[in-house]
């Protein structure tokens, strides 16, 4: 079988240059472009387009978020879920603390959205200093009870 027989017509440019491959695919976010690997897709060598099956998009988006979080040093989905539970907050309460929209924390925890650098830093700050939640009107709890505001040594 010749290489020509394995090529298909590209629906974008009309050239017979479309081949199935497993090359890395670039996925763009506001923070940059991240390459994900391991997904079969069609690539046109004439126009450069990658054609992806609709059923793969969710898995590819999730994989891209994992890669982006790793490369950017962001909290993982499990980290976000863990910090929320450590603080004793519901998703809605953490959203209020961070000033983000309804459902955002759930998307971060499921790995379907990438948190911003600012939200990531604020979550790290709340995790390290849970008493800050009290100052915002919410009480962070753990098994020993609510956190109290720190008392400075000058008092």
C-alpha positions as CSV (number, residue, x, y, z in Angstrom):
1,X,0.0,0.0,0.0
2,X,1.5,3.3,-1.0
3,X,1.5,6.5,1.2
4,X,-0.9,8.1,-1.3
5,X,-3.5,5.4,-0.6
6,X,-3.5,6.3,3.2
7,X,-4.2,10.0,2.5
8,X,-7.7,11.5,2.5
9,X,-9.1,14.8,1.3
10,X,-9.0,17.6,3.8
11,X,-12.4,19.2,4.4
12,X,-10.7,22.5,5.1
13,X,-8.4,23.0,2.1
14,X,-9.6,20.3,-0.3
15,X,-6.1,18.8,-0.8
16,X,-5.4,15.1,-0.6
17,X,-3.1,15.5,2.3
18,X,-5.0,14.3,5.4
19,X,-3.5,11.5,7.4
20,X,-4.3,9.9,10.7
21,X,-1.7,10.4,13.4
22,X,-0.9,10.6,17.1
23,X,1.2,13.7,16.9
24,X,1.0,16.2,19.8
25,X,-1.9,18.6,19.5
26,X,-1.6,22.2,20.7
27,X,-4.4,23.4,22.9
28,X,-4.6,27.1,23.7
29,X,-5.6,28.8,27.0
30,X,-5.2,32.4,28.0
31,X,-2.0,31.5,29.8
32,X,-0.4,29.9,26.7
33,X,-0.4,26.9,24.3
34,X,0.1,23.4,25.7
35,X,0.9,20.3,23.8
36,X,-1.1,17.1,24.6
37,X,-0.1,13.7,23.4
38,X,-1.8,10.3,23.0
39,X,-4.8,11.2,20.9
40,X,-5.4,9.9,17.5
41,X,-6.6,12.6,15.0
42,X,-6.3,13.6,11.4
43,X,-3.6,16.1,10.3
44,X,-3.5,17.9,6.9
45,X,0.1,18.5,5.8
46,X,-1.2,21.0,3.2
47,X,-3.0,23.5,5.4
48,X,-1.7,22.4,8.9
49,X,-5.2,21.8,10.3
50,X,-5.8,19.1,13.0
51,X,-9.2,17.6,12.7
52,X,-10.4,16.0,16.0
53,X,-13.4,13.8,16.5
54,X,-16.1,15.5,18.6
55,X,-16.2,12.6,21.1
56,X,-12.5,13.3,22.0
57,X,-12.8,17.0,22.8
58,X,-13.7,16.6,26.5
59,X,-10.9,14.1,27.1
60,X,-8.4,16.3,25.2
61,X,-9.5,19.4,27.2
62,X,-9.1,17.6,30.5
63,X,-5.6,16.4,29.4
64,X,-4.6,19.9,28.4
65,X,-5.7,21.3,31.7
66,X,-3.6,18.7,33.5
67,X,-0.6,19.6,31.4
68,X,-1.2,23.3,31.8
69,X,-1.5,23.0,35.6
70,X,1.7,21.0,35.8
71,X,3.7,23.4,33.6
72,X,2.3,26.5,35.3
73,X,2.7,25.1,38.8
74,X,-1.1,25.4,39.6
75,X,-3.1,23.4,42.1
76,X,-4.5,20.1,40.8
77,X,-8.2,19.2,40.8
78,X,-7.5,17.0,43.9
79,X,-5.6,19.8,45.6
80,X,-8.6,22.2,45.1
81,X,-11.0,19.6,46.4
82,X,-8.8,18.9,49.4
83,X,-8.3,22.5,50.3
84,X,-12.0,23.1,50.1
85,X,-12.7,20.2,52.5
86,X,-9.8,21.2,54.8
87,X,-11.4,24.7,55.1
88,X,-14.8,23.1,55.6
89,X,-16.3,25.1,52.7
90,X,-18.9,24.2,50.1
91,X,-18.2,24.9,46.5
92,X,-20.5,27.9,46.7
93,X,-18.8,29.3,49.8
94,X,-15.3,29.0,48.2
95,X,-16.7,30.7,45.0
96,X,-17.9,33.5,47.2
97,X,-14.5,33.7,48.9
98,X,-12.7,33.9,45.6
99,X,-15.2,36.1,43.8
100,X,-15.7,33.7,40.9
101,X,-18.9,32.7,39.2
102,X,-21.4,29.9,40.2
103,X,-20.1,26.5,39.2
104,X,-16.5,27.6,38.7
105,X,-15.1,25.6,41.7
106,X,-16.9,22.5,40.5
107,X,-15.4,22.9,37.0
108,X,-11.9,23.3,38.6
109,X,-12.4,20.2,40.8
110,X,-13.6,18.1,37.8
111,X,-10.7,19.3,35.7
112,X,-12.9,20.9,33.0
113,X,-11.6,24.5,33.5
114,X,-8.2,26.0,34.4
115,X,-8.1,28.4,37.3
116,X,-6.4,31.8,36.9
117,X,-3.1,32.5,38.4
118,X,-4.7,35.0,40.9
119,X,-7.4,32.4,42.0
120,X,-4.7,29.8,42.4
121,X,-2.6,32.1,44.6
122,X,-5.6,33.1,46.7
123,X,-6.6,29.5,47.2
124,X,-3.0,28.7,48.4
125,X,-3.2,31.7,50.7
126,X,-6.5,30.5,52.2
127,X,-5.1,27.0,52.6
128,X,-2.0,28.3,54.4
129,X,-4.0,30.8,56.5
130,X,-7.5,29.5,57.0
131,X,-8.2,32.2,59.5
132,X,-8.6,34.6,56.6
133,X,-11.9,32.9,55.8
134,X,-13.3,34.3,59.1
135,X,-12.3,37.8,58.1
136,X,-14.4,37.4,55.0
137,X,-17.5,36.3,56.9
138,X,-17.1,32.5,56.7
139,X,-15.8,30.2,59.4
140,X,-13.3,27.6,58.3
141,X,-13.6,24.5,60.4
142,X,-11.7,21.4,61.0
143,X,-12.2,18.6,63.5
144,X,-11.0,20.7,66.4
145,X,-13.4,23.6,65.7
146,X,-13.4,26.9,64.0
147,X,-10.2,28.8,63.5
148,X,-9.8,32.0,65.4
149,X,-8.1,35.2,64.2
150,X,-4.5,35.4,65.0
151,X,-3.6,37.6,68.0
152,X,-0.4,39.6,67.5
153,X,2.3,39.4,70.2
154,X,1.9,43.2,70.6
155,X,-1.6,42.8,72.1
